[in-house]
Amino acid sequence: MAVPSHPPSAPDMGVDKEAPAPSEPVERSASRRARSTADRRRSAAEILNSVGECMYEWDIASDTIHWSEGAKGLLCVADDAQIASGRRFSELLLPTTTETRENTVFSSAANDEGSGVPYRIQYALSSEKLHTASDIWLEDSGRWFSDSEGKKVRAHGVLRIINERRAVEERMDRLSRYDPLTGLFNRSHLNVCLEKQLEAVKQSGEAASFIVVGLEHFDLINSVYGYDSGDAVIREVAKKLKDNLRDEDIIGRFTGAKIGIILPSAGERDLLVAGHRVLDLLRKNVVQTEKGPIAVSICVGGVAMPKHARNLREVFMAAHQALRESRRGRTASIVAYRPDPQKEQRRFEAAHMAEKIITALKEGRVKLAWQPVVDAKTAEVMFHEALVRLHTEDGEALRAGDFVQVAQSLGLIRLVDHYALDIALQVLVDYPDARLSLNVTYETASDPEWLAKLAVATSRTEGLAQRLIIEITESYAAESLDEARRFILSVKELGCKVALDDFGAGFTSFRNLKSLPFDIIKIDGQFAHNISDSAENNAFISALVGIADLFGVKTVVEWVEDAQTAEALRHIGVDYLQGFVFGQPVLELPWAKSSGTRDSSSSAA
């Protein structure tokens, strides 16, 4: 090991190296040098102290520390003895300190090659042992040196007070880990804690659990009472939960209206006990807000780890599934996740279908098939219904019934509806003879972007709106009459007609027909089955047609598959018919030959 021939001495505290002038007496010169050195030493110390710094040299063998002038006042110690040695200085540190100068120097495996080994650490002096009201945070930057045998013999460095910087760092750290509204851990840090807990139980073989507490009807609270009241509810729930947990439990805000709790050393039975304790705690809780008292309703879902979940994705999936199941039951319930092979298979199939949908949209394999709707008396084609088809990579054409439910459950239906609208609008622009009906799901009917896209297209192409019929299902109309009415009126203001699909399949048909200004009703095809032999179906369709006539609404019956059924419906007075007897859905554009713009080979879809 290379050791300097003249090891560095104590920190240069401002020692004057000037030689006496030849013409000056030695004693007078020495006195002047002493005064000059003292002045400069004080000046250097004052500069260091003014920026919150001081220097030290630590003789490791004797455990003696030499300080620059002013260190005692800067560090707020009662006397110099408190900082005269490494041992005494260490006694000033916070009890929780883990990173000290001694540990850093003695645990270092580096070699001193002659210029010392650098270190930089942070620690705090405890206010209880100082003449100050608050702890003093320090950054200790220095170098340690060894002798020819590699033994650590001394160190020197600079201490800098960093209280302001530490306060900023603590604020930033808090922001990165805590939710500002509730004071709980945020989702990101809760994930970190959950991942650590998972690793711990997998290694130890013990059990732990994770539960999600969901506040019910929270959107309604926000809309009725306002967001300030909603925030007050979350804060109160968070406080009650935090105050009643075990010391080892970890709580955080999982999402907007959900709170997650990690339960160490808790199996499935303990999970249920904890869940019921949470329910009892909040069951009759009423939060006082500026807008008045608000009753809190919650459900709880949880999962045992690692028994039923071995990674974060599995934990979140299982906890959310359990929470959904708890919401299906009675109010205020707790469900612990348990694997169900059939449900797992359905989830796998749903995930596979979601991948198909997304890939098909990206690669342009979502198409529209066209099925004619004819005049019941003349069999003349009045318009074509645009039916969505998803073509897989292997050429299979999936009908809407094969994938729409999955697309709705996974939030993908909006993408499909927008894509279908784009195709339909382009067809109407390219083919002036085209008259279409297009389905829209209830999720998309409330989407302002979809309606805005329709408005732009109708304003740009004269007469386009009059050739387009928008179909909505009775289930959507039944779910929210006010919202459905707003949507229908908006579409009709653009010049389009609106049809009610699957009329008669629900229990609110007559009320909907009376309340909503439809132009066409499409009677559910199940009532056309065996109509010639079924007096009940015949009577039912006759009644619906009579009611529609009363309101001046045209009628369509779907699933007409033979001439006998068509004749029976014609006799009842149905306006339009749709079914295989008049034409199957095909991908070929029905207007290609008459318009002379496009053509394609015919294929059933």
Solvent accessible surface area in square Angstrom, and as a share of the most:
residue,aa,sasa,rsa
1,M,110,0.49
2,A,61,0.47
3,V,53,0.30
4,P,42,0.26
5,S,102,0.66
6,H,159,0.71
7,P,88,0.55
8,P,51,0.32
9,S,86,0.55
10,A,52,0.40
11,P,17,0.11
12,D,94,0.49
13,M,31,0.14
14,G,20,0.19
15,V,86,0.50
16,D,22,0.12
17,K,168,0.71
18,E,88,0.39
19,A,83,0.65
20,P,56,0.35
21,A,47,0.36
22,P,143,0.90
23,S,111,0.72
24,E,42,0.19
25,P,67,0.42
26,V,111,0.64
27,E,152,0.68
28,R,156,0.57
29,S,0,0.00
30,A,44,0.34
31,S,50,0.33
32,R,92,0.34
33,R,56,0.21
34,A,62,0.48
35,R,145,0.53
36,S,29,0.19
37,T,17,0.10
38,A,30,0.23
39,D,76,0.39
40,R,111,0.41
41,R,82,0.30
42,R,108,0.39
43,S,52,0.33
44,A,38,0.29
45,A,7,0.05
46,E,112,0.50
47,I,111,0.56
48,L,33,0.16
49,N,39,0.20
50,S,91,0.59
51,V,95,0.55
52,G,12,0.12
53,E,22,0.10
54,C,0,0.00
55,M,36,0.16
56,Y,0,0.00
57,E,11,0.05
58,W,5,0.02
59,D,55,0.29
60,I,22,0.11
61,A,91,0.70
62,S,72,0.47
63,D,43,0.22
64,T,47,0.27
65,I,8,0.04
66,H,99,0.44
67,W,44,0.15
68,S,6,0.04
69,E,87,0.39
70,G,34,0.33
71,A,2,0.02
72,K,82,0.35
73,G,57,0.55
74,L,31,0.15
75,L,0,0.00
76,C,37,0.22
77,V,7,0.04
78,A,49,0.38
79,D,65,0.34
80,D,89,0.46
81,A,49,0.38
82,Q,29,0.13
83,I,3,0.01
84,A,44,0.34
85,S,21,0.14
86,G,1,0.01
87,R,150,0.55
88,R,76,0.28
89,F,5,0.02
90,S,40,0.26
91,E,77,0.35
92,L,6,0.03
93,L,15,0.07
94,L,38,0.19
95,P,123,0.77
96,T,115,0.67
97,T,36,0.21
98,T,118,0.69
99,E,82,0.37
100,T,18,0.10
101,R,4,0.01
102,E,39,0.17
103,N,80,0.41
104,T,34,0.20
105,V,0,0.00
106,F,112,0.47
107,S,90,0.58
108,S,30,0.19
109,A,102,0.79
110,A,52,0.40
111,N,99,0.51
112,D,2,0.01
113,E,120,0.54
114,G,21,0.20
115,S,79,0.51
116,G,8,0.08
117,V,18,0.10
118,P,86,0.54
119,Y,18,0.07
120,R,171,0.62
121,I,9,0.04
122,Q,52,0.23
123,Y,4,0.02
124,A,1,0.01
125,L,0,0.00
126,S,5,0.03
127,S,25,0.16
128,E,160,0.72
129,K,96,0.41
130,L,13,0.07
131,H,138,0.62
132,T,44,0.25
133,A,107,0.83
134,S,65,0.42
135,D,45,0.23
136,I,10,0.05
137,W,51,0.18
138,L,1,0.00
139,E,14,0.06
140,D,0,0.00
141,S,31,0.20
142,G,12,0.12
143,R,93,0.34
144,W,7,0.03
145,F,13,0.06
146,S,6,0.04
147,D,44,0.23
148,S,82,0.53
149,E,156,0.70
150,G,30,0.29
151,K,130,0.55
152,K,38,0.16
153,V,45,0.26
154,R,25,0.09
155,A,0,0.00
156,H,45,0.20
157,G,8,0.08
158,V,48,0.27
159,L,1,0.00
160,R,104,0.38
161,I,52,0.26
162,I,8,0.04
163,N,52,0.27
164,E,150,0.67
165,R,90,0.33
166,R,63,0.23
167,A,39,0.30
168,V,70,0.40
169,E,67,0.30
170,E,89,0.40
171,R,141,0.51
172,M,117,0.52
173,D,63,0.32
174,R,124,0.45
175,L,117,0.58
176,S,68,0.44
177,R,78,0.29
178,Y,44,0.17
179,D,15,0.08
180,P,122,0.77
181,L,41,0.20
182,T,25,0.15
183,G,23,0.22
184,L,4,0.02
185,F,41,0.17
186,N,31,0.16
187,R,83,0.30
188,S,71,0.46
189,H,32,0.14
190,L,1,0.00
191,N,36,0.18
192,V,65,0.37
193,C,17,0.10
194,L,0,0.00
195,E,88,0.40
196,K,139,0.59
197,Q,28,0.13
198,L,4,0.02
199,E,81,0.36
200,A,52,0.40
201,V,4,0.02
202,K,69,0.29
203,Q,154,0.68
204,S,70,0.45
205,G,68,0.66
206,E,105,0.47
207,A,40,0.31
208,A,0,0.00
209,S,0,0.00
210,F,0,0.00
211,I,1,0.00
212,V,0,0.00
213,V,0,0.00
214,G,0,0.00
215,L,8,0.04
216,E,26,0.12
217,H,127,0.57
218,F,26,0.11
219,D,117,0.61
220,L,108,0.54
221,I,18,0.09
222,N,20,0.10
223,S,89,0.58
224,V,97,0.56
225,Y,69,0.26
226,G,24,0.23
227,Y,157,0.60
228,D,119,0.61
229,S,5,0.03
230,G,0,0.00
231,D,48,0.25
232,A,20,0.16
233,V,0,0.00
234,I,4,0.02
235,R,110,0.40
236,E,56,0.25
237,V,0,0.00
238,A,1,0.00
239,K,126,0.53
240,K,60,0.25
241,L,1,0.00
242,K,111,0.47
243,D,92,0.48
244,N,77,0.39
245,L,33,0.16
246,R,88,0.32
247,D,151,0.78
248,E,87,0.39
249,D,15,0.08
250,I,41,0.21
251,I,14,0.07
252,G,0,0.00
253,R,46,0.17
254,F,3,0.01
255,T,51,0.30
256,G,44,0.42
257,A,24,0.19
258,K,41,0.17
259,I,2,0.01
260,G,0,0.00
261,I,1,0.00
262,I,0,0.00
263,L,3,0.01
264,P,18,0.11
265,S,78,0.50
266,A,3,0.02
267,G,19,0.18
268,E,26,0.12
269,R,203,0.74
270,D,69,0.36
271,L,0,0.00
272,L,58,0.29
273,V,86,0.50
274,A,6,0.05
275,G,0,0.00
276,H,82,0.37
277,R,102,0.37
278,V,7,0.04
279,L,3,0.02
280,D,92,0.48
281,L,56,0.28
282,L,0,0.00
283,R,106,0.39
284,K,179,0.76
285,N,16,0.08
286,V,74,0.43
287,V,7,0.04
288,Q,135,0.60
289,T,24,0.14
290,E,176,0.79
291,K,130,0.55
292,G,21,0.20
293,P,82,0.51
294,I,6,0.03
295,A,75,0.58
296,V,10,0.06
297,S,32,0.21
298,I,3,0.02
299,C,3,0.02
300,V,0,0.00
301,G,0,0.00
302,G,0,0.00
303,V,0,0.00
304,A,4,0.03
305,M,1,0.00
306,P,25,0.16
307,K,146,0.62
308,H,40,0.18
309,A,0,0.00
310,R,127,0.46
311,N,64,0.33
312,L,39,0.19
313,R,161,0.59
314,E,49,0.22
315,V,0,0.00
316,F,31,0.13
317,M,61,0.27
318,A,1,0.00
319,A,0,0.00
320,H,50,0.22
321,Q,12,0.05
322,A,1,0.01
323,L,1,0.01
324,R,115,0.42
325,E,45,0.20
326,S,1,0.00
327,R,94,0.34
328,R,178,0.65
329,G,48,0.46
330,R,166,0.61
331,T,95,0.55
332,A,12,0.09
333,S,13,0.09
334,I,20,0.10
335,V,38,0.22
336,A,16,0.12
337,Y,12,0.05
338,R,160,0.58
339,P,72,0.45
340,D,44,0.23
341,P,110,0.69
342,Q,129,0.58
343,K,59,0.25
344,E,61,0.27
345,Q,92,0.41
346,R,133,0.48
347,R,56,0.21
348,F,136,0.57
349,E,91,0.41
350,A,25,0.19
351,A,62,0.48
352,H,92,0.41
353,M,29,0.13
354,A,14,0.11
355,E,111,0.50
356,K,56,0.24
357,I,0,0.00
358,I,67,0.34
359,T,35,0.20
360,A,0,0.00
361,L,26,0.13
362,K,166,0.70
363,E,103,0.46
364,G,28,0.26
365,R,40,0.15
366,V,2,0.01
367,K,87,0.37
368,L,7,0.04
369,A,0,0.00
370,W,5,0.02
371,Q,14,0.06
372,P,15,0.10
373,V,0,0.00
374,V,4,0.02
375,D,34,0.18
376,A,1,0.00
377,K,167,0.71
378,T,94,0.55
379,A,52,0.41
380,E,108,0.48
381,V,71,0.41
382,M,66,0.29
383,F,13,0.06
384,H,19,0.08
385,E,7,0.03
386,A,1,0.01
387,L,34,0.17
388,V,23,0.13
389,R,11,0.04
390,L,1,0.00
391,H,32,0.14
392,T,10,0.06
393,E,138,0.62
394,D,119,0.61
395,G,58,0.55
396,E,89,0.40
397,A,41,0.32
398,L,13,0.06
399,R,118,0.43
400,A,34,0.26
401,G,75,0.72
402,D,80,0.41
403,F,1,0.01
404,V,35,0.20
405,Q,144,0.64
406,V,33,0.19
407,A,0,0.00
408,Q,50,0.22
409,S,85,0.55
410,L,87,0.43
411,G,57,0.55
412,L,22,0.11
413,I,4,0.02
414,R,88,0.32
415,L,83,0.41
416,V,3,0.01
417,D,11,0.06
418,H,22,0.10
419,Y,61,0.23
420,A,2,0.02
421,L,0,0.00
422,D,68,0.35
423,I,45,0.23
424,A,0,0.00
425,L,14,0.07
426,Q,87,0.39
427,V,4,0.02
428,L,1,0.00
429,V,69,0.40
430,D,33,0.17
431,Y,0,0.00
432,P,93,0.58
433,D,84,0.44
434,A,0,0.00
435,R,109,0.40
436,L,0,0.00
437,S,0,0.00
438,L,2,0.01
439,N,52,0.27
440,V,4,0.02
441,T,23,0.13
442,Y,83,0.32
443,E,55,0.25
444,T,0,0.00
445,A,7,0.05
446,S,64,0.41
447,D,16,0.08
448,P,102,0.64
449,E,102,0.46
450,W,2,0.01
451,L,42,0.21
452,A,54,0.42
453,K,65,0.28
454,L,0,0.00
455,A,33,0.26
456,V,69,0.40
457,A,16,0.12
458,T,20,0.11
459,S,93,0.60
460,R,197,0.72
461,T,35,0.21
462,E,173,0.78
463,G,33,0.32
464,L,0,0.00
465,A,5,0.04
466,Q,101,0.45
467,R,30,0.11
468,L,0,0.00
469,I,17,0.08
470,I,0,0.00
471,E,1,0.00
472,I,1,0.00
473,T,42,0.25
474,E,6,0.02
475,S,76,0.49
476,Y,7,0.02
477,A,0,0.00
478,A,38,0.29
479,E,125,0.56
480,S,36,0.23
481,L,41,0.21
482,D,101,0.52
483,E,54,0.24
484,A,0,0.00
485,R,104,0.38
486,R,154,0.56
487,F,8,0.03
488,I,0,0.00
489,L,71,0.35
490,S,35,0.22
491,V,0,0.00
492,K,64,0.27
493,E,149,0.67
494,L,52,0.26
495,G,27,0.26
496,C,4,0.02
497,K,93,0.40
498,V,0,0.00
499,A,1,0.01
500,L,0,0.00
501,D,15,0.08
502,D,48,0.25
503,F,0,0.00
504,G,10,0.09
505,A,52,0.40
506,G,34,0.33
507,F,209,0.87
508,T,40,0.23
509,S,6,0.04
510,F,103,0.43
511,R,125,0.46
512,N,0,0.00
513,L,6,0.03
514,K,157,0.66
515,S,40,0.26
516,L,7,0.03
517,P,42,0.27
518,F,11,0.05
519,D,35,0.18
520,I,8,0.04
521,I,0,0.00
522,K,1,0.00
523,I,0,0.00
524,D,14,0.07
525,G,1,0.01
526,Q,90,0.40
527,F,31,0.13
528,A,2,0.02
529,H,125,0.56
530,N,84,0.43
531,I,2,0.01
532,S,55,0.35
533,D,125,0.65
534,S,21,0.14
535,A,77,0.60
536,E,131,0.59
537,N,31,0.16
538,N,53,0.27
539,A,63,0.49
540,F,68,0.28
541,I,0,0.00
542,S,46,0.30
543,A,52,0.40
544,L,0,0.00
545,V,5,0.03
546,G,40,0.38
547,I,44,0.22
548,A,0,0.00
549,D,89,0.46
550,L,145,0.72
551,F,87,0.36
552,G,68,0.65
553,V,10,0.06
554,K,97,0.41
555,T,0,0.00
556,V,0,0.00
557,V,0,0.00
558,E,19,0.08
559,W,152,0.53
560,V,0,0.00
561,E,113,0.51
562,D,65,0.34
563,A,75,0.58
564,Q,122,0.54
565,T,13,0.07
566,A,4,0.03
567,E,96,0.43
568,A,20,0.16
569,L,0,0.00
570,R,72,0.26
571,H,160,0.71
572,I,34,0.17
573,G,35,0.34
574,V,4,0.02
575,D,38,0.20
576,Y,30,0.11
577,L,0,0.00
578,Q,7,0.03
579,G,3,0.02
580,F,93,0.39
581,V,59,0.34
582,F,50,0.21
583,G,22,0.21
584,Q,91,0.41
585,P,6,0.04
586,V,38,0.22
587,L,51,0.26
588,E,33,0.15
589,L,23,0.12
590,P,52,0.33
591,W,16,0.06
592,A,3,0.02
593,K,165,0.70
594,S,85,0.55
595,S,35,0.22
596,G,67,0.65
597,T,81,0.47
598,R,108,0.40
599,D,98,0.51
600,S,56,0.36
601,S,99,0.64
602,S,74,0.48
603,S,48,0.31
604,A,76,0.59
605,A,12,0.09
